[in-house]
Amino acid sequence: MNQIDKKIKLAVNGGISFGAKLNAKQLAVIVEYMSDSDELELTTFQQLYIEIPESKLELVEEKFKEVGLSCYPVGNFVKSLRTCNFCKGSEEEGMPVAIELNKRIAGKPVPFTLRPAYTGCPIGCGEPLVNDIAIMKVKNGYDLYIGGKAKGKDAQIGTLLMEQLMPEQLYKVVEKIIHIYAEQGKKRETFIKFINRFGFENLKNEVAR
């Protein structure tokens, strides 16, 4: 196979909004870059996987962006932020904060796929606490949990790391956590294994500096 024909996998979603939705125009643009035999893979993280020719990557990303689609790399990167439906409204449940946080962290390289999640209230419709990093808006602040695990017989909810953070504090702490994991995590070491090796209290002390 020629290099120009090599296909790569791209993660796509409609960005952070009221629920994980795509409109007809977005779907039509996606279909433009698929052949009859191609399939879309729907992931549990509010993303679609599509395979496209590597030579068309920049073009596809540009065309997708024009209709409001967000594109992310697939593999050992920070996933796009999984969110709730913001059922009580954009401002009340902190959609601007979720959008900004996603912009800062999604797509960053890490030792193993990192799954962050966000929910706008303690009901937790976005099921954040079983993800690597979880943010829950409580009243006017943001509680931050780490070390959740959704799969396996050792599944567990995350542990509260910090509470009632303001947006700028939240961005700084989450970015620092990801930086420490990227710098000190071993190759293909999951985030929960990294926490267990590095030490929860050690990590908490590091990000508090």
N, C-alpha and C positions, 0 to 999 in steps of 0.2 A: 504493500500500500504506500502510495506517495505521501510525503509529509503533509502536503496541502489537503489531502483527503482525511487526515486524522481527525477523529471526533472527540470532543471533550464534553464533560457533563457540566451543566450550569443549573444552579438553583434559582428559582424565580418565584416571586410572590407580588401581591398588590401593595406592598408596603404596610405601614402601621396605620390602621383605620378602624372603623366600627365593624369588627369581625374579619375573618379571613375570606375576603370576597374578591372575585374577578368579574369585570363586566364583559359584555359581548365583544366590544372593540379590542380589548386586551386579548381575549381568547382567539379572535380572528388573526391578530398579528402573530401570536405564537404559532398558529397553524401554518402561516406562510412559510415558516422555516422548518416544517416537518414534512417528511414523505409519507405515503400511504401506509408504509410498514412500521413507521416510528410509533413509539408509545410514550405517554406522559406518566411519570411515576409520582404519585401523591404521597408525601411523607407525613409523619406525625408532627412535624414541626412547622406546619402551615407553609410548606414550600412545594413547588412542582420541580421535578428534575426533567430536563430536556437535554438531549445530545445534539450538538451542532458541530459543523466543520470548524476546526480551529482557525482556519483562514478567515472565517466570517464572524469571529468573536466580537470584534469592535463594532462592526456593523449591526449585529444582532443586539448588543447591549444598547447602542444608540437608538435603534428602532423601538426596543422595549421601553426605554426611558421616556420616549416621546408620548407613550400612552399610559404612563404612570406605573409601569412595572419596575420592580427592583431586582437586581441580579447580584448573586453572591457566588463565591467559589465553593466547590464541593471537596470535602476531605478534611484534613486536620486544621480546621479554622474555627473561629468563633461563629456559631450559627447566628442567623438573624433572630431578633428578639421575638420569642413566642408570647402572644398577648391575649388578654381577655377581650370581650366585645365592647368595652367602654359603654355599658348600657345606661349609665347615669349621665353621660355627657363627656365631651372632650376635656373641658377644663376641670370638672369635678374629679375625674378619675385620672388626670395627669397624662393625657395623650401627648402633649408637647414634650414632656419629660421622657416618655417612652421613645418618641421619634428621635430626640437628641441623643439618648443613650445608644440606641441602635446605630445611629450614624457614626458614633465614636468607636464602637467595639466590633460590629459585624464584619467578618472577613479577615480579622487579624489572625496570623498564623500562631498555632499553639501545638504542643506535643501530641494532643489527641482531640478530636472533635469536642468542642465545648458548647454546652446548651444553656443559654440564659433564658429566663422567662419573667414576665411582668404581669401583675394584676392590679387593677385600679381600686380594689377594696378588699376587706378581709374575707369576703365570700370565696374569693380565689377561683373564679371560673376558668382562668388560664392555667390552672393546676401548676402553679409555680414551684411549690415546695418539693417536687420530685425531680427537679432539674439541678444542674451543677451550680448555677447562680440564680437566685430568686429575689425579685423585688416585689414588695407588697405595699401599696399606698394605704396608710392608716391615718385617718384624719388629715392633718396638713403635712405629714412627714412620710418618709419612705423607710420601711424596714428591710434589711438586707440579710438574706440567708445564703449559706453555701453548703455544698456537699450532699445535695439530694440525689437520689438514684431511683429511676423508675422501673428498671428491669432486674430480673433475677430474684432468687430466693432471699438475697440480702438487700432487697429494695428498702429504701429508707427516705424519710423526709429530711430536708436540710436543717442545719443548726443556725440559730439566730446569731449573726456576727455583730451587727450594729442596728440601732433603731432610731427612728425619727430623724433621719438624715434629710437635709435640704438638698435640692437638686444639684447644686455645684459640688456639694460634699459627696453625693451619691456617684456622680460621674467620676470624680477623682479617685474614690475608693475602688470602684469596679475596675477602672482602667489600671490601677496599681495592682490589684489582684491578678488580672490577666497578664500584666507585665512580669510579675514574680513567677507565675506559672510558666510563661513562655521562656523565661531565662533559666529557671531552676528545675523545671520538670524534665524527666527523662523521656527519651523517644517513645512514643505510643503509650505513655503513662497516663491513664485516665485522671481526671481532676480529683475524684474521690480518693484514689490511691495516692496521688500527690499530697493531698491534705493529711492523710494518715501518716505518710512518711515525714513530711515537713513539720507537721504538728499544727493543730487548730490554733492554739494559743500563740505559737510563734508567728503564724500568718496574721493573726489579729494584731499582734504587736507591730509587725512590719507595716501594715497598712495604716496604722494609727499614727505613725511618725510624721 
